[in-house]
Amino acid sequence: MTEQKCCFPYAPRGSRPGRGHWTRPAQKPRVNVSRVGVWNVRGVCDEGKRMEVVDVFKRGKFDVLGLCETNLKGSEEFQWGDVNGVRSGMIGNGRGKEGVAVLISEAWFGALVEYKCVSSRIVCVKFSLQGLRFVSCVRMDQ
């Protein structure tokens, strides 16, 4: 009986598909890992909900967290607790019904180059990290 060769590159020698233990090549450990996320918060006008968002931001160890449907007014930099951010919301009188925001970690906030509030649904944030350029745009459509 002849030995059957396996077509899978990481299978043990002499094994057939579906038999034996699979081995994987050694992976290089990641040196710098950045966590970026987006969350539809459905309103953060209440101080309690803001602190809940900040708590999730810290526990998740996010570097950048985009928030949709914040229902906040105005376009500016802000600080919730000890977390910095940028928001773009409705301008004028009336109830806030749109808005986006970007929460930024302390390390990334130092690398913030500029931000542009395009509308109450779009904010662009530009970072410069050790020669690496990173642009994040958050947009909410209905």
BELWO-V679349 format. One record per residue. RES is the residue in one small letter. PSI is psi in radians with two decimals (none if undefined). BURIAL is + if it has 16 or more other C-alpha atoms within 10 Angstrom, else -. Layout:
# BELWO-V679349
RES_PSI_BURIAL + RES_PSI_BURIAL
This chain:
# BELWO-V679349
m_2.30_- + t_2.65_- + e_2.30_- + q_2.25_- + k_2.52_- + c_2.48_- + c_-0.12_- + f_2.28_- + p_-0.38_- + y_0.26_- + a_2.59_+ + p_2.67_- + r_2.39_- + g_0.02_- + s_2.77_+ + r_2.79_- + p_2.34_- + g_-0.01_- + r_2.59_- + g_-3.09_- + h_2.44_- + w_2.48_- + t_2.56_- + r_2.65_- + p_2.64_- + a_2.29_- + q_2.49_- + k_2.38_- + p_2.50_- + r_2.30_- + v_-0.91_- + n_1.99_- + v_2.21_- + s_2.38_- + r_2.11_- + v_2.33_- + g_2.93_- + v_2.42_- + w_2.26_- + n_1.77_- + v_-0.28_+ + r_0.80_- + g_2.23_+ + v_0.66_+ + c_-0.50_- + d_2.35_- + e_-0.61_- + g_-0.71_- + k_-0.61_- + r_-0.77_+ + m_-0.54_- + e_-0.73_- + v_-0.75_+ + v_-0.69_+ + d_-0.75_- + v_-0.68_- + f_-0.77_+ + k_-0.80_- + r_-0.61_- + g_-0.11_- + k_0.77_- + f_2.60_+ + d_-0.70_+ + v_2.25_+ + l_2.01_+ + g_2.35_+ + l_2.26_+ + c_2.71_+ + e_0.92_+ + t_-0.43_+ + n_0.53_+ + l_2.68_+ + k_2.66_+ + g_2.81_+ + s_1.99_+ + e_3.00_- + e_2.60_- + f_2.97_- + q_2.14_- + w_1.95_- + g_-2.09_- + d_0.37_- + v_2.25_+ + n_2.78_+ + g_3.11_+ + v_2.41_+ + r_2.72_+ + s_2.03_+ + g_-2.95_+ + m_2.61_+ + i_2.40_- + g_-3.08_- + n_2.88_- + g_3.08_- + r_2.37_- + g_2.18_+ + k_0.00_- + e_-3.03_+ + g_2.54_+ + v_2.76_+ + a_2.78_+ + v_2.04_+ + l_2.40_+ + i_2.31_+ + s_2.87_+ + e_-0.73_- + a_-0.74_- + w_-0.50_+ + f_-0.57_+ + g_-0.41_- + a_0.10_+ + l_2.12_+ + v_-0.90_- + e_2.83_- + y_2.67_+ + k_2.15_+ + c_1.75_+ + v_-0.81_- + s_-3.02_+ + s_-0.05_+ + r_-0.09_+ + i_2.25_+ + v_2.31_+ + c_2.32_+ + v_2.29_+ + k_2.24_- + f_2.71_+ + s_1.91_- + l_1.85_- + q_0.92_- + g_-0.20_- + l_2.25_- + r_2.39_- + f_2.22_- + v_2.28_- + s_2.21_- + c_2.30_- + v_2.24_+ + r_2.45_+ + m_2.17_- + d_2.66_- + q_none_-
